[in-house]
Amino acid sequence: MELEGPGIVVDRALHGEGDIVVALLTPDGLRRGLAKGGASRRQAGLWEVGNIVSARWTARLPEQLGAYSAELVRPTAALAMAEPESLAVLRAACQLAAQALPEREAAQDSFQGLLRLLAGIDISGFALAALCRWELVLLRELGFGLDFSSSAGANDRLAYVSPRTGRAVTLSQAGPWVDRLLPLPEFLLGDGEAEIKDCAAALRLTGHFLARDVFGSRHRPLPEARQALYERLSKMLEDKDGDHAG
């Protein structure tokens, strides 16, 4: 059996002395395979997490692990190295894909969304907001999409999301329950630019549903890189508030 096409390296693990088991996200879903000699100096750069490749997977039987060979299309991992925020976003997105998506089940929207995110990873200010939007796509494809369809009047706007139902709530609807709701940043609705505080709010929003519905059902925490990214943004905002207060 043989499959060919584009893929994104979302995970890798040593296997024996010189081989690695690689997880690629493809239009057909997450698929693992053995990259023989993948840990060698010649191949190590090819299989870096975040790289976009053109891959070939072969196996004698469909249920086998199979073997990967590939050519590099975009060295995303190397491009992200220059900017700590971009590297943190790359690691968070790839860990989410590797740990949240079921293997060998089509994930076309998640693949396309992650491809767009990684294609712009070296564009200043792009990656963080793109990750927030991609997490909404991931939730939707996993069957836990948030509902932003509520209507708002001329003097009202969608401003919160119910942490229980995932449904958007307007300013006027929030009323006395406002402290129990999750803020909904306007950029997730296609309005305005995304500042650090907006991205932190967006990651808090998506993180709630990822933790509860995707990972909580498996009795697992959010991936370490995703948690670290949110904590990083929160610390940045705390430091910024402290500077203003001083």
Steps between C-alpha positions, in 0.01 A plus 500: 500500500629846415387859573656823375433868564567803719552464872591696810738347753315529832691249711813287496652243736823303492466135404810291555838655430446694181134484399206715608125454507346805331143625529383696195177693475370457145168580330403139581577545869776421743725213398813361659781321322861396541764726348802275460817691576288798600725585794809520281674832435388487137129457581460668839411840351234346277298355787496804731159560658312766304661433164282469192599205282400303196479147638464141388366234737529131414391184679425143407166512686283808582506437876880493521712790624656537154804698391539866406724670249467870421633814340506834680254761369533770767753502790247648741686392812813688395300810402331508841828480689567872456190605697422342840127572467481331160687196630265477799198519268645231272561263789155562650317444170692186409454345844128571484472338158704198604310441823146612415431359155415130459737304280408416142176699499456780247575846642498720192407825677753453779769417247427801280479731801829379645660525157398869476626565851839345433531661158494840673696407812782743414267798441516736797180506706327231292557171679331562834167621360512223239537240775192635680293475183637154422401368842138591418533294181649210695217506753241508223655209312513295820127563551523770768455815293408824675181678395547864402168521314308701760369827361579841647315827453639833384598603852604153611778257409616147564741528791504173697469125466324268741759261647226238528340507154764669283237743373578870449324754721443871435584780741133550587442127551795461736334692781579371849676191361784698342759379753421139410546549125810481283593821312470472121769709324366689199773376267356148522187643339705659222505848654809702587861413564620248755715641777677289763213538748251392232704191414532411868122525536452289186737231628319500834172451312612219271714348774194458721321287242812314389577410861143399583371336183806372315760415764281481810301213352830311472608601852798687362613863541550746218831439320796646684597739220145638483490561874843666490391737222196622694709544816756695298235743372347537845841584645559757224171671584575495873840659440344761273235587760770520764701744290195721451420490871860597580 
